[in-house]
Amino acid sequence: MSYTLLDLVIVCFAAVAAGFINAIAGGGTLVTFPVLTAIGMPAVAANVTNTIGLCSGILGGVYAQRHDFESQKKRLFKILPVSIVGGIAGALILLNTNESSFRTIIPYLILLATIILALQVPVRNWVALRTSMAHSGRLNAAAMYLFIFLAAIYGGYFGAGLGVILMAILGLVINESLTKLNVLKQAISFSVNIAASVYFLFSGKVDWLIAGVIAIGAISGGYIGGKLAGKINPTFLRTIVIVIGLAVSLYYFIY
């Protein structure tokens, strides 16, 4: 596809906003994906390109926590293969979904992601409560891998809100501090997105110009968000993203 300079500027600003939002509250995909379809990209290609472009922002978060991974190395060796396979499976399902079918389910995916984002604080508070208590009745390892695998499939297919889903799963199955669970969540999210992105590289669906613009914008926005994280109310920003998500899903339902 060919794009005007205005299209590229709009995508860049959307990516900066997404990186900024992801650094503080989460939900940046709800900004970039609709913009890509609005400039004329087919929905599947927009999702694929968006996933690859936003990977740079996730990489930044993983790099920032690189020293914390040592304590979770044993768990990561067991969980990451499941996450990678799930991410590839989600990507495979996406690439075998025709354009019209994917456009049909887009409003449901965006609405689901918006609801997940709205539940982010309650989920985090619930996880914090569980990790602060000695409790039994945790799910066995097989159940943990199954839930992570299903979450990874969703992440490879669409991905918005994946971090919230993973925090809920990890809080249910692992008795660790919130900080350590967040490390696991970041690593799993990164592996899912990288696995899906690598698979997408050979799909012929990636618009590399747009992916590059998103990557640059997301890195810039993530940096700005990191600098301003303590000065901006994440609840306010999350509310804005939720409103955007509801409006976008309504638009797709109508049109």
PyMOL commands that set and color helices and strands:
alter all, ss='L'
color gray80, all
select helices_A, chain A and resi 5-24+29-38+43-64+66-95+99-118+120-131+141-157+162-173+178-201+208-228+234-254
alter helices_A, ss='H'
color red, helices_A
deselect
rebuild
show_as cartoon
